[in-house]
Amino acid sequence: MTTAGDADIARLRDLDAPDQGVFDALIGSGAEQTLWDRLALLSLGGGGWGDELLAGAAMTVVVALTSYGLGLLVGTLGAGAKLSGLTALRAPAEVYTTVIRGIPELLIIYLFFYGLEGGLNSLLSVVRLQPVDLPSGVWITGSIERWIGQIYADPLRLSPFVVGVAAVGLISGAYSTEVLRGAIRAVPPGQIEAARAHGMRGIVIFRRIVWPQALRLALPGLGNVWQLTLKDTALISVTSLTELMRQASVASGSTREPFIFFLTAAALYLLMTTFSNVAFQRAERHYNRSVRRA
């Protein structure tokens, strides 16, 4: 004998596949997953998501290293500009560090993602060059002309990797600028005067006296900037770049097990930051080995 409750359950079982989650939430899936079943989702190979998470972690490291290198380059130039006596150099550097540090990182990534490509294409449309009518008798000359024309005819397309590295790199560069500026100013001026008294000038003083000591003083701050850069890579998951956070989000949506995948992502981030801490601590000991302790 079929009761009204059994009939309701039967109707729920006839739901389409997209509504199956509603059915499971109402009456249960009938077989609760054990802890080992959930851990099997992290296995390597076709049956688990472990290899995808490791690939995402590798992409996170690549993005972080590339962004950090870009940030160091921008930070070095920015620190030099802020220490310059020229207002034309110091003022833009002040605006750059103030604006970047005053805007949330996620908002900066959104601005780059939605505005960088369009802005560059608009700039190219203003300065676009027309291909020159060159004699077509020489094959290589005609090929070069067609190649140049194709470059300027096609709109520029930026990958999520390029957009993410540019955004995170400029964020990292703003903080690196202040760290390096403070480290350079912390070098005792008496040492610079002594170097000048020995006949050193300009770039020689910077290379032999200022930069080695500034690097030693800046290492703790640069270590903090690296940690921020590594964690900021999680924000570029909004650009659909398949880094660690993006892979964890996709896996959790596919398996409806968000906790285990986000917990695994947290463990991988913690592993990377712990290794980074050890590396920077060793670098600090190396550069401080000749410093006399009080």
C-alpha positions as CSV (number, residue, x, y, z in Angstrom):
1,M,0.0,0.0,0.0
2,T,1.4,3.4,-1.1
3,T,1.1,6.2,1.4
4,A,0.9,9.9,0.5
5,G,4.5,10.3,1.8
6,D,5.8,7.6,-0.5
7,A,4.1,9.2,-3.4
8,D,5.8,12.5,-2.6
9,I,9.2,10.8,-2.4
10,A,8.6,9.1,-5.7
11,R,7.8,12.4,-7.3
12,L,11.1,13.8,-5.9
13,R,13.0,10.9,-7.4
14,D,11.7,11.8,-10.8
15,L,13.3,15.3,-10.7
16,D,15.8,16.2,-13.4
17,A,19.5,15.9,-12.7
18,P,20.0,19.6,-11.9
19,D,17.4,19.3,-9.2
20,Q,18.9,16.2,-7.6
21,G,20.7,18.3,-5.0
22,V,17.3,19.5,-3.8
23,F,16.2,15.9,-3.4
24,D,19.4,14.9,-1.5
25,A,18.9,17.9,0.8
26,L,15.3,17.0,1.5
27,I,15.5,13.2,2.2
28,G,19.3,12.4,2.1
29,S,21.3,10.6,-0.5
30,G,20.8,7.2,1.2
31,A,24.5,6.5,1.8
32,E,26.5,9.0,3.8
33,Q,30.1,9.4,2.7
34,T,32.7,8.3,5.1
35,L,35.9,10.2,5.9
36,W,37.9,7.9,3.6
37,D,35.5,8.5,0.8
38,R,36.1,12.2,1.1
39,L,39.8,11.8,1.3
40,A,39.7,9.7,-1.9
41,L,38.6,12.9,-3.6
42,L,42.2,14.1,-3.1
43,S,43.8,11.1,-4.7
44,L,45.9,11.5,-7.9
45,G,44.7,10.3,-11.2
46,G,41.3,10.2,-12.9
47,G,39.3,9.4,-9.7
48,G,40.5,12.3,-7.6
49,W,41.4,16.0,-7.7
50,G,44.9,15.8,-6.2
51,D,46.8,16.3,-9.5
52,E,44.6,19.3,-10.4
53,L,45.2,20.9,-7.0
54,L,49.0,20.3,-7.3
55,A,48.9,21.8,-10.8
56,G,47.1,24.8,-9.4
57,A,49.7,25.1,-6.6
58,A,52.4,25.1,-9.2
59,M,50.6,27.9,-11.2
60,T,50.3,29.9,-7.9
61,V,54.1,29.7,-7.4
62,V,54.8,30.7,-11.0
63,V,52.4,33.7,-10.7
64,A,53.8,34.7,-7.3
65,L,57.5,34.5,-8.4
66,T,56.8,36.4,-11.7
67,S,54.7,39.1,-9.8
68,Y,57.3,39.4,-7.1
69,G,60.1,39.9,-9.7
70,L,58.1,42.5,-11.4
71,G,57.4,44.1,-8.0
72,L,61.1,44.2,-7.1
73,L,61.9,45.9,-10.5
74,V,59.1,48.5,-10.0
75,G,60.0,48.9,-6.3
76,T,63.7,49.6,-7.2
77,L,62.7,52.2,-9.7
78,G,60.1,53.7,-7.4
79,A,62.5,53.9,-4.5
80,G,65.0,55.7,-6.7
81,A,62.3,58.1,-7.9
82,K,61.1,58.9,-4.4
83,L,64.6,59.6,-3.2
84,S,65.3,61.7,-6.2
85,G,65.6,65.5,-5.9
86,L,63.6,65.9,-9.1
87,T,59.9,66.6,-8.5
88,A,59.1,65.2,-12.0
89,L,60.2,61.8,-10.7
90,R,59.2,62.0,-7.0
91,A,55.6,63.2,-7.6
92,P,54.5,60.3,-9.8
93,A,56.1,57.8,-7.5
94,E,54.3,59.3,-4.5
95,V,51.0,59.1,-6.4
96,Y,51.7,55.5,-7.4
97,T,52.4,54.2,-3.9
98,T,49.5,56.2,-2.3
99,V,46.9,55.0,-4.8
100,I,47.9,51.4,-5.0
101,R,48.2,51.0,-1.2
102,G,45.0,52.8,-0.7
103,I,42.8,50.7,-2.9
104,P,41.8,47.1,-2.0
105,E,43.8,44.5,-3.9
106,L,40.7,42.7,-5.3
107,L,39.4,46.0,-6.7
108,I,42.7,46.6,-8.4
109,I,42.6,43.2,-10.0
110,Y,39.0,43.9,-11.3
111,L,40.1,47.2,-12.7
112,F,43.0,45.5,-14.5
113,F,40.9,42.6,-15.7
114,Y,38.1,44.8,-17.1
115,G,40.1,47.9,-18.1
116,L,43.7,47.0,-19.1
117,E,43.0,45.3,-22.4
118,G,40.5,47.9,-23.5
119,G,42.8,50.7,-22.5
120,L,45.7,49.3,-24.4
121,N,43.6,48.7,-27.5
122,S,42.4,52.3,-27.3
123,L,45.9,53.5,-27.0
124,L,47.0,51.4,-30.0
125,S,44.1,52.8,-32.0
126,V,45.5,56.3,-31.4
127,V,49.1,55.5,-32.3
128,R,48.3,52.8,-34.9
129,L,50.7,52.9,-37.8
130,Q,49.5,52.1,-41.4
131,P,51.6,49.6,-43.3
132,V,53.8,51.3,-45.9
133,D,53.4,50.5,-49.6
134,L,56.7,48.8,-50.2
135,P,57.9,47.2,-53.5
136,S,56.5,43.7,-53.7
137,G,59.2,42.5,-55.9
138,V,61.3,41.2,-53.0
139,W,59.4,38.4,-51.2
140,I,60.8,39.1,-47.7
141,T,59.8,42.8,-48.0
142,G,56.2,42.0,-48.8
143,S,56.1,39.4,-46.0
144,I,57.3,41.9,-43.4
145,E,54.7,44.4,-44.7
146,R,51.9,41.9,-44.4
147,W,53.1,40.9,-40.9
148,I,53.2,44.5,-39.6
149,G,49.8,45.1,-41.1
150,Q,48.4,42.0,-39.3
151,I,49.8,43.1,-36.0
152,Y,48.2,46.5,-36.2
153,A,44.9,45.2,-37.6
154,D,44.2,42.6,-34.9
155,P,43.0,43.8,-31.4
156,L,45.2,43.0,-28.5
157,R,44.2,40.1,-26.4
158,L,45.6,39.7,-22.9
159,S,45.6,36.3,-21.1
160,P,44.4,36.0,-17.5
161,F,48.0,35.2,-16.6
162,V,49.3,38.5,-17.9
163,V,46.5,40.5,-16.3
164,G,47.0,38.7,-13.0
165,V,50.8,39.2,-13.0
166,A,50.5,42.8,-14.0
167,A,48.0,43.6,-11.2
168,V,49.7,41.6,-8.4
169,G,53.1,42.8,-9.6
170,L,52.2,46.5,-9.3
171,I,50.6,45.9,-5.9
172,S,53.8,44.2,-4.8
173,G,55.8,47.0,-6.3
174,A,54.1,49.7,-4.3
175,Y,55.0,48.0,-1.0
176,S,58.5,47.1,-2.2
177,T,59.0,50.8,-3.1
178,E,58.5,51.8,0.5
179,V,60.6,48.9,1.9
180,L,63.6,49.7,-0.3
181,R,63.3,53.5,0.2
182,G,63.4,53.0,3.9
183,A,66.4,50.6,3.7
184,I,68.4,52.9,1.5
185,R,67.7,55.9,3.8
186,A,68.9,53.7,6.7
187,V,72.4,53.3,5.3
188,P,74.7,55.6,7.5
189,P,75.5,58.7,5.5
190,G,79.0,58.7,6.9
191,Q,79.8,55.6,4.9
192,I,78.8,57.4,1.7
193,E,81.0,60.4,2.6
194,A,83.9,58.0,3.3
195,A,83.4,56.4,-0.1
196,R,83.4,59.8,-1.8
197,A,86.6,60.6,0.1
198,H,88.2,57.5,-1.4
199,G,87.4,58.7,-4.9
200,M,84.2,56.7,-5.5
201,R,81.4,58.3,-7.5
202,G,77.8,57.7,-8.4
203,I,77.0,54.2,-9.4
204,V,80.1,52.7,-7.8
205,I,79.0,54.0,-4.4
206,F,75.5,52.6,-4.9
207,R,76.8,49.2,-6.1
208,R,79.5,48.7,-3.5
209,I,78.3,50.6,-0.4
210,V,74.6,51.4,-0.5
211,W,72.9,48.5,-2.2
212,P,74.6,45.6,-0.2
213,Q,73.6,47.2,3.1
214,A,70.2,48.3,1.9
215,L,69.4,44.7,0.7
216,R,70.4,43.4,4.2
217,L,68.2,45.9,5.9
218,A,65.3,45.4,3.5
219,L,65.2,41.6,3.7
220,P,62.7,41.3,6.6
221,G,60.3,43.8,4.8
222,L,60.8,42.1,1.4
223,G,59.9,38.8,3.1
224,N,56.7,40.2,4.3
225,V,56.0,41.6,0.8
226,W,56.6,38.1,-0.7
227,Q,54.1,36.6,1.8
228,L,51.5,39.2,0.7
229,T,52.2,38.6,-2.9
230,L,51.8,34.8,-2.5
231,K,48.5,35.2,-0.8
232,D,47.3,37.9,-3.3
233,T,47.5,35.3,-6.0
234,A,44.4,33.8,-4.6
235,L,42.5,36.9,-5.6
236,I,43.2,36.4,-9.3
237,S,41.0,33.4,-9.4
238,V,38.3,35.9,-10.4
239,T,40.1,36.2,-13.8
240,S,39.5,32.4,-14.4
241,L,43.3,31.6,-14.2
242,T,43.6,28.0,-13.0
243,E,45.7,28.6,-9.9
244,L,45.2,26.9,-6.5
245,M,42.2,28.8,-5.3
246,R,40.4,28.5,-8.6
247,Q,41.0,24.7,-8.7
248,A,39.7,24.3,-5.2
249,S,36.6,26.2,-6.1
250,V,36.0,24.2,-9.2
251,A,36.5,20.9,-7.3
252,S,34.2,21.9,-4.4
253,G,31.5,22.9,-6.9
254,S,31.8,19.6,-8.8
255,T,31.8,17.3,-5.8
256,R,29.8,19.4,-3.3
257,E,32.5,19.0,-0.8
258,P,33.8,22.5,-0.3
259,F,35.3,22.1,3.2
260,I,37.8,19.4,2.3
261,F,39.0,21.2,-0.8
262,F,39.3,24.6,0.8
263,L,41.0,23.0,3.8
264,T,43.5,21.3,1.4
265,A,44.1,24.6,-0.3
266,A,44.8,26.2,3.0
267,A,47.3,23.5,3.9
268,L,49.1,24.0,0.6
269,Y,49.3,27.8,1.1
270,L,50.6,27.2,4.6
271,L,53.2,24.8,3.3
272,M,54.4,27.4,0.7
273,T,54.5,30.2,3.2
274,T,56.4,28.1,5.8
275,F,59.0,27.2,3.2
276,S,59.3,30.8,2.2
277,N,59.8,31.8,5.8
278,V,62.7,29.3,6.2
279,A,64.3,30.6,2.9
280,F,64.1,34.3,4.0
281,Q,65.4,33.5,7.5
282,R,68.4,31.7,5.9
283,A,69.0,34.7,3.6
284,E,68.9,37.1,6.6
285,R,71.5,35.0,8.5
286,H,73.7,34.9,5.4
287,Y,73.7,38.7,4.9
288,N,74.0,39.4,8.6
289,R,77.0,37.1,9.1
290,S,79.5,39.9,9.1
291,V,77.4,42.2,11.4
292,R,78.8,42.6,14.9
293,R,76.2,42.0,17.5
294,A,76.0,44.3,20.5
